[in-house]
Amino acid sequence: MAPADAAPSRRRCGYRGLVTVVSPAAGPTRPGQRREAAARAGGPPADAGRGVQPRHLIVTVYGLYSRGQGGWMSVASLVGLLAGLGVDEPAVRSAVSRLKRREILRASRRDGAAGYELSGSAMAILREGDHRIFRRERARLADGWLLAVFSVPESERHKRHLLRSQLARLGFGTAAPGVWVAPAYLQDATAEMLARLNMREYADLFRADHLAFGDLPGKIGQWWDLGRIERLSREFVEAHEPKLAAWQRGRPAARPAGAFADYVRVLTDWRRLPYLDPGLPAELLPPAWIGIRAAEVFFTLQSKLEAPARAHVARVIGP
């Protein structure tokens, strides 16, 4: 499932949740600024310590629980589930209207019931996000790197900004102007993105090893905004580690509604982090990297809450 408001008609992409909304307008140039702009664009949810907007919760719910029914969910079911997250019916309907305008959801009736289904493009974005959000392993240094080298004519500068934004969304770091770097496992996702946006003619992809010169861990700190990733990972841990401790003392199966609420919230907060840190090799990161601890918190909570959360959903909307 991916980071949520990707409108296909505007070439937006994102996650299970859907990730980053990208506008072809001119964007910031520094890596940290680009990622902050992507977050403001609506893809990754708000910082972990802040309130999460209803539309992000709705996309998480759709990504988790609607695809077994072809991406459809009735209005009554959606309202019932979001009530358990503290979102009232008017806020649900307002958020759904925004998602409809962004062409993520579309109105559809089944057996006389009013509801909404995910668009085809949204379904594709969610599938791509699944591979990223639920990927446990970090990249290995021995696997090498993926280089994206692009050149876009000045007359098409809007495409240049779009391409930069999409590479940042996928988790690329900037090695030099027009040269972006990422762990090698992102090859397929990058090729798919270039094909989807009809931008293959502007870019070349290479597999590479770092041979020389300089200190590679130091380079990583230049190519990626590790300071922001560390801050957001720490906020995630501070927000959700207490929940993990509480569930470890209790029995999630005995409180399925609570398990559902906590699981949706933790996933909504988590889903942007794997895009900011695309699983960089652990040996290249600072000692005791907080991102590893954040991943442990998420995946442990997932293992405890997923089943009782799904049981709650089945009771609310049916199997």
PyMOL commands that set and color helices and strands:
alter all, ss='L'
color gray80, all
select helices_A, chain A and resi 8-10+31-40+54-65+67-69+75-83+89-101+120-133+141-143+154-170+184-196+200-202+216-223+226-249+252-254+256-270+273-276+282-284+290-317
alter helices_A, ss='H'
color red, helices_A
select strands_A, chain A and resi 72-74+105-110+113-118+145-150+173-176+179-183+203-208
alter strands_A, ss='S'
color yellow, strands_A
deselect
rebuild
show_as cartoon
